[in-house]
């Protein structure tokens, strides 16, 4: 079947906005890593306003995408896919902000480097997802995009296993019930954020399947 969208001029602004949204995800993930380093070294941590700034910027980008869809007759990707991906990307810094809120509110001391292990998975997921978003502009290597999505699926699975391991260690080795509850809360939020990366990756693969 002939794909008419390939014969029409591409409107680059949607790619620009989606890539900008992905960069806000990167900014939030990097800020979370810096916050954990500060807490581990007992240094003054980042403020919640820093996390809010990335989330607000991403929300503005999502709104710009919505407005652009209303003004654009022909879009380079299906409208529902653009909306789904922009919303999926926005949920990531929103989740990371919630993690920052908990870390700043709980002021937990470092313990077995637990949060950092999960954060490392988030960093890998961030770089993988950014590659996938940027690849949408040309769709030159669909197989590579799908391979990157498999990495996101693997990272999400590793996150599940890591959270279970951390939970077991927490319940076995820690006696402070209040701290157990707080750490469990953060573990679950970090794992939920990995789920958000997986969701965004699945949407990108769906787009690739439609347009290649």
TORKOL-4160 file (C-alpha; in steps of 0.2 Angstrom, whole numbers, padded with zeros to 4 digits, m for minus):
212
<pt num="1" X="0000" Y="0000" Z="0000"/>
<pt num="2" X="0006" Y="0017" Z="m0005"/>
<pt num="3" X="0011" Y="0028" Z="0010"/>
<pt num="4" X="0005" Y="0045" Z="0005"/>
<pt num="5" X="0014" Y="0054" Z="0020"/>
<pt num="6" X="0031" Y="0050" Z="0012"/>
<pt num="7" X="0026" Y="0060" Z="m0004"/>
<pt num="8" X="0022" Y="0076" Z="0007"/>
<pt num="9" X="0034" Y="0088" Z="0014"/>
<pt num="10" X="0039" Y="0084" Z="0032"/>
<pt num="11" X="0035" Y="0096" Z="0045"/>
<pt num="12" X="0050" Y="0096" Z="0056"/>
<pt num="13" X="0043" Y="0105" Z="0071"/>
<pt num="14" X="0035" Y="0089" Z="0078"/>
<pt num="15" X="0052" Y="0080" Z="0078"/>
<pt num="16" X="0060" Y="0096" Z="0086"/>
<pt num="17" X="0047" Y="0096" Z="0100"/>
<pt num="18" X="0048" Y="0077" Z="0103"/>
<pt num="19" X="0067" Y="0078" Z="0104"/>
<pt num="20" X="0066" Y="0093" Z="0116"/>
<pt num="21" X="0054" Y="0083" Z="0127"/>
<pt num="22" X="0067" Y="0069" Z="0127"/>
<pt num="23" X="0080" Y="0081" Z="0132"/>
<pt num="24" X="0070" Y="0087" Z="0147"/>
<pt num="25" X="0069" Y="0068" Z="0152"/>
<pt num="26" X="0088" Y="0068" Z="0151"/>
<pt num="27" X="0089" Y="0084" Z="0162"/>
<pt num="28" X="0078" Y="0076" Z="0175"/>
<pt num="29" X="0087" Y="0060" Z="0176"/>
<pt num="30" X="0104" Y="0069" Z="0177"/>
<pt num="31" X="0097" Y="0080" Z="0191"/>
<pt num="32" X="0091" Y="0064" Z="0201"/>
<pt num="33" X="0109" Y="0057" Z="0199"/>
<pt num="34" X="0116" Y="0073" Z="0206"/>
<pt num="35" X="0104" Y="0073" Z="0220"/>
<pt num="36" X="0109" Y="0055" Z="0225"/>
<pt num="37" X="0127" Y="0060" Z="0225"/>
<pt num="38" X="0124" Y="0075" Z="0236"/>
<pt num="39" X="0114" Y="0064" Z="0249"/>
<pt num="40" X="0128" Y="0051" Z="0249"/>
<pt num="41" X="0141" Y="0064" Z="0252"/>
<pt num="42" X="0131" Y="0074" Z="0264"/>
<pt num="43" X="0132" Y="0089" Z="0253"/>
<pt num="44" X="0118" Y="0102" Z="0250"/>
<pt num="45" X="0106" Y="0094" Z="0238"/>
<pt num="46" X="0097" Y="0101" Z="0223"/>
<pt num="47" X="0080" Y="0109" Z="0227"/>
<pt num="48" X="0063" Y="0103" Z="0222"/>
<pt num="49" X="0062" Y="0118" Z="0211"/>
<pt num="50" X="0076" Y="0111" Z="0200"/>
<pt num="51" X="0065" Y="0096" Z="0197"/>
<pt num="52" X="0049" Y="0106" Z="0194"/>
<pt num="53" X="0058" Y="0116" Z="0181"/>
<pt num="54" X="0061" Y="0101" Z="0170"/>
<pt num="55" X="0043" Y="0095" Z="0173"/>
<pt num="56" X="0036" Y="0112" Z="0169"/>
<pt num="57" X="0046" Y="0114" Z="0153"/>
<pt num="58" X="0041" Y="0097" Z="0147"/>
<pt num="59" X="0023" Y="0101" Z="0151"/>
<pt num="60" X="0025" Y="0117" Z="0140"/>
<pt num="61" X="0032" Y="0106" Z="0126"/>
<pt num="62" X="0018" Y="0094" Z="0127"/>
<pt num="63" X="0006" Y="0109" Z="0126"/>
<pt num="64" X="0015" Y="0116" Z="0111"/>
<pt num="65" X="0013" Y="0099" Z="0102"/>
<pt num="66" X="m0006" Y="0099" Z="0106"/>
<pt num="67" X="m0007" Y="0117" Z="0098"/>
<pt num="68" X="0004" Y="0112" Z="0083"/>
<pt num="69" X="m0008" Y="0097" Z="0080"/>
<pt num="70" X="m0023" Y="0109" Z="0080"/>
<pt num="71" X="m0015" Y="0120" Z="0067"/>
<pt num="72" X="m0007" Y="0107" Z="0056"/>
<pt num="73" X="m0017" Y="0098" Z="0042"/>
<pt num="74" X="m0004" Y="0085" Z="0037"/>
<pt num="75" X="0008" Y="0078" Z="0051"/>
<pt num="76" X="0023" Y="0067" Z="0048"/>
<pt num="77" X="0017" Y="0054" Z="0060"/>
<pt num="78" X="m0001" Y="0049" Z="0065"/>
<pt num="79" X="m0008" Y="0061" Z="0076"/>
<pt num="80" X="m0013" Y="0049" Z="0089"/>
<pt num="81" X="0005" Y="0042" Z="0090"/>
<pt num="82" X="0012" Y="0060" Z="0092"/>
<pt num="83" X="0000" Y="0063" Z="0106"/>
<pt num="84" X="0004" Y="0046" Z="0114"/>
<pt num="85" X="0022" Y="0048" Z="0113"/>
<pt num="86" X="0022" Y="0066" Z="0120"/>
<pt num="87" X="0011" Y="0061" Z="0135"/>
<pt num="88" X="0023" Y="0046" Z="0138"/>
<pt num="89" X="0038" Y="0056" Z="0138"/>
<pt num="90" X="0030" Y="0069" Z="0150"/>
<pt num="91" X="0026" Y="0056" Z="0162"/>
<pt num="92" X="0045" Y="0052" Z="0165"/>
<pt num="93" X="0050" Y="0069" Z="0172"/>
<pt num="94" X="0034" Y="0069" Z="0182"/>
<pt num="95" X="0039" Y="0053" Z="0190"/>
<pt num="96" X="0056" Y="0058" Z="0193"/>
<pt num="97" X="0050" Y="0074" Z="0202"/>
<pt num="98" X="0040" Y="0063" Z="0213"/>
<pt num="99" X="0056" Y="0053" Z="0217"/>
<pt num="100" X="0065" Y="0070" Z="0221"/>
<pt num="101" X="0051" Y="0075" Z="0232"/>
<pt num="102" X="0052" Y="0059" Z="0243"/>
<pt num="103" X="0071" Y="0060" Z="0244"/>
<pt num="104" X="0071" Y="0078" Z="0249"/>
<pt num="105" X="0057" Y="0075" Z="0262"/>
<pt num="106" X="0064" Y="0058" Z="0269"/>
<pt num="107" X="0082" Y="0063" Z="0270"/>
<pt num="108" X="0087" Y="0045" Z="0271"/>
<pt num="109" X="0105" Y="0041" Z="0274"/>
<pt num="110" X="0115" Y="0030" Z="0261"/>
<pt num="111" X="0112" Y="0012" Z="0264"/>
<pt num="112" X="0120" Y="m0001" Z="0253"/>
<pt num="113" X="0120" Y="0011" Z="0238"/>
<pt num="114" X="0102" Y="0005" Z="0235"/>
<pt num="115" X="0095" Y="0020" Z="0226"/>
<pt num="116" X="0110" Y="0023" Z="0215"/>
<pt num="117" X="0109" Y="0005" Z="0208"/>
<pt num="118" X="0091" Y="0009" Z="0202"/>
<pt num="119" X="0097" Y="0026" Z="0196"/>
<pt num="120" X="0110" Y="0018" Z="0185"/>
<pt num="121" X="0096" Y="0008" Z="0176"/>
<pt num="122" X="0087" Y="0025" Z="0173"/>
<pt num="123" X="0102" Y="0033" Z="0165"/>
<pt num="124" X="0104" Y="0019" Z="0153"/>
<pt num="125" X="0086" Y="0019" Z="0149"/>
<pt num="126" X="0087" Y="0038" Z="0146"/>
<pt num="127" X="0101" Y="0037" Z="0133"/>
<pt num="128" X="0092" Y="0022" Z="0124"/>
<pt num="129" X="0076" Y="0032" Z="0123"/>
<pt num="130" X="0084" Y="0048" Z="0117"/>
<pt num="131" X="0092" Y="0038" Z="0103"/>
<pt num="132" X="0075" Y="0031" Z="0098"/>
<pt num="133" X="0066" Y="0047" Z="0098"/>
<pt num="134" X="0079" Y="0055" Z="0087"/>
<pt num="135" X="0079" Y="0041" Z="0075"/>
<pt num="136" X="0060" Y="0045" Z="0071"/>
<pt num="137" X="0066" Y="0060" Z="0061"/>
<pt num="138" X="0073" Y="0049" Z="0047"/>
<pt num="139" X="0068" Y="0031" Z="0051"/>
<pt num="140" X="0083" Y="0025" Z="0042"/>
<pt num="141" X="0087" Y="0010" Z="0054"/>
<pt num="142" X="0071" Y="0003" Z="0059"/>
<pt num="143" X="0079" Y="m0013" Z="0065"/>
<pt num="144" X="0091" Y="m0003" Z="0076"/>
<pt num="145" X="0077" Y="0006" Z="0084"/>
<pt num="146" X="0068" Y="m0011" Z="0088"/>
<pt num="147" X="0084" Y="m0017" Z="0095"/>
<pt num="148" X="0085" Y="m0002" Z="0106"/>
<pt num="149" X="0068" Y="m0005" Z="0112"/>
<pt num="150" X="0073" Y="m0023" Z="0117"/>
<pt num="151" X="0086" Y="m0015" Z="0128"/>
<pt num="152" X="0072" Y="m0004" Z="0136"/>
<pt num="153" X="0062" Y="m0020" Z="0139"/>
<pt num="154" X="0078" Y="m0029" Z="0147"/>
<pt num="155" X="0081" Y="m0014" Z="0158"/>
<pt num="156" X="0063" Y="m0014" Z="0164"/>
<pt num="157" X="0065" Y="m0032" Z="0168"/>
<pt num="158" X="0082" Y="m0030" Z="0177"/>
<pt num="159" X="0073" Y="m0016" Z="0187"/>
<pt num="160" X="0060" Y="m0028" Z="0193"/>
<pt num="161" X="0073" Y="m0041" Z="0198"/>
<pt num="162" X="0084" Y="m0027" Z="0207"/>
<pt num="163" X="0069" Y="m0020" Z="0216"/>
<pt num="164" X="0064" Y="m0038" Z="0223"/>
<pt num="165" X="0082" Y="m0040" Z="0228"/>
<pt num="166" X="0083" Y="m0023" Z="0237"/>
<pt num="167" X="0066" Y="m0027" Z="0245"/>
<pt num="168" X="0072" Y="m0044" Z="0252"/>
<pt num="169" X="0088" Y="m0036" Z="0259"/>
<pt num="170" X="0078" Y="m0022" Z="0266"/>
<pt num="171" X="0066" Y="m0033" Z="0276"/>
<pt num="172" X="0080" Y="m0044" Z="0281"/>
<pt num="173" X="0093" Y="m0032" Z="0287"/>
<pt num="174" X="0084" Y="m0016" Z="0293"/>
<pt num="175" X="0074" Y="m0015" Z="0309"/>
<pt num="176" X="0067" Y="0003" Z="0307"/>
<pt num="177" X="0049" Y="0001" Z="0301"/>
<pt num="178" X="0047" Y="0019" Z="0296"/>
<pt num="179" X="0063" Y="0019" Z="0286"/>
<pt num="180" X="0058" Y="0002" Z="0278"/>
<pt num="181" X="0042" Y="0010" Z="0272"/>
<pt num="182" X="0050" Y="0026" Z="0265"/>
<pt num="183" X="0064" Y="0016" Z="0256"/>
<pt num="184" X="0051" Y="0004" Z="0249"/>
<pt num="185" X="0041" Y="0019" Z="0242"/>
<pt num="186" X="0056" Y="0026" Z="0233"/>
<pt num="187" X="0061" Y="0009" Z="0226"/>
<pt num="188" X="0043" Y="0007" Z="0219"/>
<pt num="189" X="0044" Y="0025" Z="0211"/>
<pt num="190" X="0060" Y="0021" Z="0203"/>
<pt num="191" X="0054" Y="0005" Z="0196"/>
<pt num="192" X="0038" Y="0014" Z="0190"/>
<pt num="193" X="0049" Y="0026" Z="0180"/>
<pt num="194" X="0058" Y="0012" Z="0171"/>
<pt num="195" X="0040" Y="0006" Z="0166"/>
<pt num="196" X="0037" Y="0023" Z="0159"/>
<pt num="197" X="0053" Y="0022" Z="0148"/>
<pt num="198" X="0046" Y="0005" Z="0142"/>
<pt num="199" X="0029" Y="0012" Z="0138"/>
<pt num="200" X="0038" Y="0026" Z="0127"/>
<pt num="201" X="0049" Y="0013" Z="0118"/>
<pt num="202" X="0033" Y="0003" Z="0114"/>
<pt num="203" X="0025" Y="0018" Z="0106"/>
<pt num="204" X="0040" Y="0022" Z="0096"/>
<pt num="205" X="0041" Y="0004" Z="0089"/>
<pt num="206" X="0023" Y="0005" Z="0084"/>
<pt num="207" X="0027" Y="0021" Z="0074"/>
<pt num="208" X="0041" Y="0012" Z="0066"/>
<pt num="209" X="0030" Y="m0002" Z="0061"/>
<pt num="210" X="0018" Y="0009" Z="0053"/>
<pt num="211" X="0030" Y="0020" Z="0043"/>
<pt num="212" X="0043" Y="0007" Z="0037"/>
